[in-house]
Amino acid sequence: MKSAWLVLLCIVCLRVSVWYAGVDQPLPACARDQALALTVVVEEARHQAGPPSRIILLARIMQAAGCPQMQQQRVRLGWYQPDHVVSVGDALSLEAKLKRPWGSLNEAGFNYRWWLLSQQIRATGYIRGPLQTVSQAELVNSGVPWPGIKQPQNQHPGIIRALALGDTSGVTRAEWDLFRDTGTIHLMVVSGLHVGILAGLAGGLLTLTSSPLARLFSRIPRRYLVLTAVCSVVVYYAGITGWQAPVTRASILCCLAALVFAMLRSAAPLSLLFSVALLSLLMFPAQVLQQGFWLSYGAVAALMIAFSHQRQHDKEQRQLTSDKTRHPGRRA
């Protein structure tokens, strides 16, 4: 068992090393020191009031004229003095000047470069000149696959997307102020609680429909149906939320717990937590640069160790009380 843990740890270390060596590279020569004509799809748009006013765009490059190496890369662009509103899902044709992710070398402060790399942002830059909106038909006709990001059509699309998917790019400044003043701003963050609720609902619905399913899948034990339902729901939810780090961790934990339940086995909590951490890094090595990754697992591990010691202490106390009850004349 220890050798298996060691092999998995070595694989994760190799995966993180390969990922970091791949992202920590200069921009290709075609993207350096010159403006590029890009077609991008907006994944996030933050409007910042001035002076000067600007929009910060997190976008994925669909076309890069003369620089195919930058296609499908994520970039963070600033647009100063914007002349119209940009929304999530818009396809834009623009001219931008890019540079390699960088940050100030302040060991005591926020490491901006590491944050960019952890968000899988390949380059930063700014938009030069006007930009044009490209329709879905024009993008598809030019041979570029449409990424499938749709603009929400609701009265409060930003709030609905933030509550359900954790995408806060559409929340206005007035709405942010309202949530902050009412103390409900934490609702805008998708966490493991959302995944736990969905996993519980999936298991509960499966229990309520156990009789029809039992006739339909008579040869399949119910625990395997629970495993399939829980894993399908949490993985799908993690996918539509963009594989955010907290959702990914909780989804892996739910799948492993369901697997242990289906196999009628027991697992030590710390071993389960260590497995989730390694699998998270194996899937998304960029999390190794996120402070939340270390704080989350460190806090949960500390709680597990503390409760295990408390449980052992309570067990010893119950045993001592039971011995005194059975043998009242015996002294400890």
C-alpha positions as CSV (number, residue, x, y, z in Angstrom):
1,M,0.0,0.0,0.0
2,K,2.8,2.4,0.9
3,S,4.5,1.7,-2.5
4,A,1.2,2.6,-4.3
5,W,1.1,5.9,-2.4
6,L,4.7,6.6,-3.3
7,V,4.1,5.8,-7.0
8,L,1.1,8.1,-7.1
9,L,3.0,10.9,-5.3
10,C,5.8,10.6,-7.9
11,I,3.3,10.7,-10.8
12,V,1.7,13.9,-9.3
13,C,5.1,15.6,-8.8
14,L,6.1,14.7,-12.4
15,R,2.7,16.1,-13.7
16,V,3.1,19.4,-11.8
17,S,6.7,19.7,-13.0
18,V,5.7,19.1,-16.6
19,W,2.8,21.6,-16.4
20,Y,5.0,24.3,-14.8
21,A,7.7,23.9,-17.4
22,G,5.1,24.2,-20.1
23,V,3.4,27.4,-18.8
24,D,6.5,29.2,-17.6
25,Q,7.8,29.9,-21.1
26,P,8.2,33.1,-23.0
27,L,5.6,34.0,-25.6
28,P,6.3,32.8,-29.1
29,A,8.2,35.2,-31.3
30,C,5.1,36.0,-33.3
31,A,3.3,37.4,-30.2
32,R,6.1,39.5,-28.8
33,D,6.6,43.2,-29.2
34,Q,3.9,43.6,-31.8
35,A,0.1,44.0,-32.0
36,L,-1.8,40.9,-32.9
37,A,-5.2,40.7,-34.7
38,L,-7.2,38.4,-32.5
39,T,-10.7,36.8,-32.5
40,V,-11.6,36.0,-28.9
41,V,-14.6,34.8,-26.9
42,V,-15.2,36.5,-23.6
43,E,-15.3,34.2,-20.6
44,E,-15.3,37.0,-18.0
45,A,-15.8,40.7,-18.1
46,R,-15.3,43.1,-15.2
47,H,-16.2,46.8,-15.6
48,Q,-14.2,49.2,-13.5
49,A,-15.1,52.8,-13.1
50,G,-12.5,55.4,-13.7
51,P,-10.7,57.5,-14.1
52,P,-9.8,56.1,-16.4
53,S,-12.7,53.7,-17.0
54,R,-11.7,50.2,-18.3
55,I,-13.0,46.7,-18.8
56,I,-10.9,43.7,-17.8
57,L,-11.6,40.8,-20.1
58,L,-10.7,37.2,-19.5
59,A,-11.0,35.6,-23.0
60,R,-9.9,32.6,-25.0
61,I,-8.2,33.2,-28.3
62,M,-10.0,31.5,-31.2
63,Q,-7.9,33.0,-34.0
64,A,-4.6,34.8,-34.0
65,A,-3.5,36.2,-37.3
66,G,0.1,35.1,-38.0
67,C,0.5,33.3,-34.7
68,P,-1.3,30.0,-34.5
69,Q,0.6,29.1,-31.3
70,M,-1.6,31.4,-29.4
71,Q,-4.9,29.8,-30.4
72,Q,-7.0,28.3,-27.6
73,Q,-4.9,30.2,-25.0
74,R,-6.5,32.2,-22.2
75,V,-5.5,35.9,-22.0
76,R,-6.3,38.8,-19.7
77,L,-6.8,42.0,-21.6
78,G,-7.5,45.6,-20.5
79,W,-9.6,47.9,-22.6
80,Y,-9.3,51.5,-21.6
81,Q,-12.0,54.0,-22.3
82,P,-14.5,51.5,-23.7
83,D,-17.2,52.8,-26.0
84,H,-19.7,49.9,-25.5
85,V,-20.6,47.2,-23.0
86,V,-19.0,43.7,-23.4
87,S,-20.8,40.6,-21.9
88,V,-19.8,37.0,-21.3
89,G,-20.1,34.9,-24.4
90,D,-19.4,37.8,-26.9
91,A,-17.1,37.0,-29.7
92,L,-14.8,40.0,-30.5
93,S,-12.4,40.9,-33.2
94,L,-9.7,43.2,-31.9
95,E,-6.1,44.2,-31.9
96,A,-4.1,43.6,-28.8
97,K,-0.5,43.8,-27.6
98,L,0.5,40.9,-25.3
99,K,3.2,40.2,-22.8
100,R,4.2,37.3,-20.6
101,P,2.6,36.9,-17.2
102,W,4.6,38.8,-14.6
103,G,4.3,40.2,-11.1
104,S,6.4,42.3,-8.7
105,L,9.0,40.4,-6.7
106,N,7.5,41.0,-3.2
107,E,7.8,37.9,-1.1
108,A,5.6,39.4,1.6
109,G,2.8,40.3,-0.7
110,F,0.5,38.9,-3.3
111,N,2.2,37.0,-6.1
112,Y,0.4,38.3,-9.1
113,R,2.4,36.1,-11.6
114,W,1.6,32.9,-9.7
115,W,-2.0,33.9,-9.6
116,L,-2.1,34.3,-13.4
117,L,-0.4,31.0,-13.9
118,S,-2.8,29.3,-11.5
119,Q,-5.7,30.6,-13.6
120,Q,-4.1,29.2,-16.7
121,I,-3.7,32.7,-18.2
122,R,-1.0,32.5,-20.9
123,A,-0.6,36.2,-21.5
124,T,-1.8,39.7,-20.4
125,G,-2.1,42.8,-22.4
126,Y,-4.3,45.7,-23.6
127,I,-6.6,46.3,-26.5
128,R,-5.5,48.9,-29.1
129,G,-8.1,50.7,-31.1
130,P,-11.7,49.8,-31.6
131,L,-13.1,46.3,-31.5
132,Q,-15.9,44.7,-33.4
133,T,-18.5,42.1,-32.3
134,V,-18.4,38.9,-34.3
135,S,-21.6,36.8,-34.7
136,Q,-21.8,33.1,-34.1
137,A,-22.5,32.5,-37.7
138,E,-19.4,34.5,-38.8
139,L,-17.2,32.7,-36.4
140,V,-18.4,29.3,-37.5
141,N,-18.2,30.1,-41.2
142,S,-14.6,31.2,-40.8
143,G,-13.8,27.7,-39.6
144,V,-13.5,28.4,-35.9
145,P,-15.5,26.1,-33.6
146,W,-18.0,27.9,-31.4
147,P,-17.1,27.3,-27.7
148,G,-20.7,27.1,-26.6
149,I,-20.7,30.1,-24.2
150,K,-24.2,31.6,-24.3
151,Q,-25.4,34.9,-22.9
152,P,-28.0,34.4,-20.2
153,Q,-31.5,35.8,-21.0
154,N,-32.9,36.6,-17.6
155,Q,-33.9,39.7,-15.7
156,H,-30.9,39.4,-13.4
157,P,-28.5,37.1,-15.4
158,G,-25.4,38.1,-13.4
159,I,-26.9,37.1,-10.0
160,I,-28.4,33.9,-11.3
161,R,-25.1,32.8,-12.8
162,A,-23.2,33.8,-9.7
163,L,-25.6,31.8,-7.4
164,A,-25.6,28.7,-9.6
165,L,-22.2,28.6,-11.2
166,G,-20.0,31.1,-9.2
167,D,-19.6,33.3,-12.3
168,T,-19.5,36.8,-10.9
169,S,-18.6,38.6,-14.1
170,G,-22.1,39.7,-14.7
171,V,-22.8,41.2,-11.3
172,T,-23.0,44.9,-11.4
173,R,-21.4,47.3,-8.9
174,A,-24.8,48.2,-7.4
175,E,-25.6,44.5,-6.9
176,W,-22.2,43.9,-5.2
177,D,-22.8,46.8,-2.9
178,L,-26.2,45.5,-2.0
179,F,-24.9,42.0,-1.2
180,R,-22.0,43.5,0.8
181,D,-24.3,45.7,2.9
182,T,-26.7,42.8,3.6
183,G,-23.9,40.4,4.5
184,T,-24.8,37.9,1.9
185,I,-21.8,38.3,-0.4
186,H,-20.7,34.8,0.4
187,L,-23.6,33.4,-1.6
188,M,-21.7,34.4,-4.8
189,V,-19.0,31.8,-4.1
190,V,-19.5,28.2,-5.3
191,S,-18.1,25.8,-2.8
192,G,-18.1,22.2,-1.7
193,L,-21.5,22.8,0.0
194,H,-23.1,23.1,-3.4
195,V,-21.6,19.8,-4.5
196,G,-22.6,18.1,-1.2
197,I,-26.2,19.2,-1.6
198,L,-26.3,17.9,-5.2
199,A,-24.8,14.6,-4.1
200,G,-27.3,14.3,-1.3
201,L,-30.2,15.1,-3.7
202,A,-28.9,12.5,-6.2
203,G,-28.7,9.8,-3.5
204,G,-32.1,10.8,-2.0
205,L,-33.9,10.7,-5.3
206,L,-32.3,7.4,-6.1
207,T,-33.7,6.0,-2.8
208,L,-37.2,7.4,-3.5
209,T,-37.2,5.7,-6.9
210,S,-35.5,2.5,-5.7
211,S,-38.5,0.3,-6.5
212,P,-38.8,1.1,-10.2
213,L,-35.1,1.0,-10.6
214,A,-34.9,-2.3,-8.8
215,R,-37.2,-3.8,-11.4
216,L,-35.3,-2.2,-14.2
217,F,-31.8,-3.0,-13.0
218,S,-32.6,-6.2,-11.0
219,R,-29.1,-7.6,-11.4
220,I,-27.2,-4.4,-10.3
221,P,-26.8,-3.8,-6.6
222,R,-28.2,-0.5,-5.4
223,R,-24.9,0.7,-4.1
224,Y,-23.5,0.7,-7.7
225,L,-26.5,2.8,-8.8
226,V,-25.8,5.3,-6.0
227,L,-22.1,5.4,-7.2
228,T,-23.2,6.1,-10.8
229,A,-25.7,8.7,-9.9
230,V,-23.6,10.7,-7.4
231,C,-20.5,10.7,-9.7
232,S,-22.5,11.7,-12.7
233,V,-24.2,14.6,-11.0
234,V,-21.1,16.1,-9.3
235,V,-18.9,15.7,-12.3
236,Y,-21.4,17.3,-14.6
237,Y,-21.8,20.2,-12.1
238,A,-18.0,20.6,-11.8
239,G,-17.9,20.8,-15.6
240,I,-20.5,23.5,-16.0
241,T,-18.9,25.6,-13.3
242,G,-15.6,25.6,-15.1
243,W,-13.8,23.0,-12.8
244,Q,-13.3,25.6,-10.1
245,A,-10.9,24.4,-7.5
246,P,-13.3,24.0,-4.5
247,V,-15.9,22.3,-6.7
248,T,-13.2,20.0,-8.1
249,R,-12.0,19.0,-4.7
250,A,-15.5,18.3,-3.4
251,S,-16.5,16.3,-6.5
252,I,-13.4,14.1,-6.2
253,L,-14.2,13.5,-2.5
254,C,-17.8,12.6,-3.3
255,C,-16.8,10.2,-6.0
256,L,-14.2,8.5,-3.8
257,A,-16.6,8.3,-0.8
258,A,-19.3,6.8,-3.1
259,L,-16.7,4.3,-4.5
260,V,-15.8,3.2,-0.9
261,F,-19.5,2.8,-0.1
262,A,-20.1,0.8,-3.3
263,M,-17.1,-1.5,-2.6
264,L,-18.3,-2.1,1.1
265,R,-14.9,-1.0,2.3
266,S,-13.8,1.5,5.0
267,A,-11.1,4.1,4.5
268,A,-9.2,6.3,7.0
269,P,-10.3,9.9,6.7
270,L,-6.7,11.2,6.3
271,S,-6.0,8.6,3.6
272,L,-9.1,9.7,1.7
273,L,-8.1,13.4,2.1
274,F,-4.6,12.6,0.8
275,S,-6.1,10.8,-2.2
276,V,-8.3,13.7,-3.1
277,A,-5.3,16.1,-2.9
278,L,-3.2,14.0,-5.2
279,L,-6.0,13.4,-7.7
280,S,-6.8,17.1,-7.7
281,L,-3.1,18.0,-8.6
282,L,-3.0,15.2,-11.1
283,M,-6.0,16.7,-13.0
284,F,-5.2,20.4,-12.5
285,P,-1.6,21.0,-11.5
286,A,-2.2,24.7,-11.5
287,Q,-3.8,24.4,-8.1
288,V,-0.4,23.9,-6.5
289,L,0.1,27.7,-6.9
290,Q,-3.2,28.6,-5.2
291,Q,-3.1,29.5,-1.5
292,G,-6.7,28.1,-1.1
293,F,-5.5,24.7,-2.0
294,W,-3.0,24.5,0.9
295,L,-5.2,26.3,3.3
296,S,-8.2,24.0,2.5
297,Y,-6.4,20.7,2.8
298,G,-4.4,21.9,5.8
299,A,-7.5,23.1,7.7
300,V,-9.4,19.9,7.0
301,A,-6.4,17.7,8.0
302,A,-6.0,19.6,11.3
303,L,-9.7,19.1,12.1
304,M,-9.5,15.4,11.3
305,I,-6.5,15.0,13.5
306,A,-8.1,17.0,16.4
307,F,-11.4,15.1,16.2
308,S,-9.6,11.7,16.0
309,H,-7.8,12.5,19.2
310,Q,-11.0,13.7,20.8
311,R,-12.8,10.5,19.7
312,Q,-10.0,8.3,21.1
313,H,-10.2,10.3,24.4
314,D,-13.9,9.8,24.6
315,K,-13.6,6.1,23.9
316,E,-11.1,5.7,26.8
317,Q,-13.4,7.6,29.1
318,R,-16.3,5.4,28.2
319,Q,-14.2,2.3,28.7
320,L,-13.0,3.6,32.1
321,T,-16.6,4.3,33.2
322,S,-17.8,0.9,32.0
323,D,-15.0,-0.8,34.1
324,K,-16.0,1.1,37.2
325,T,-19.6,0.1,36.7
326,R,-18.8,-3.5,36.4
327,H,-16.3,-3.5,39.2
328,P,-17.3,-0.9,41.7
329,G,-14.7,-2.0,44.3
330,R,-11.8,-1.8,41.9
331,R,-9.7,1.3,41.9
332,A,-7.9,2.6,38.9
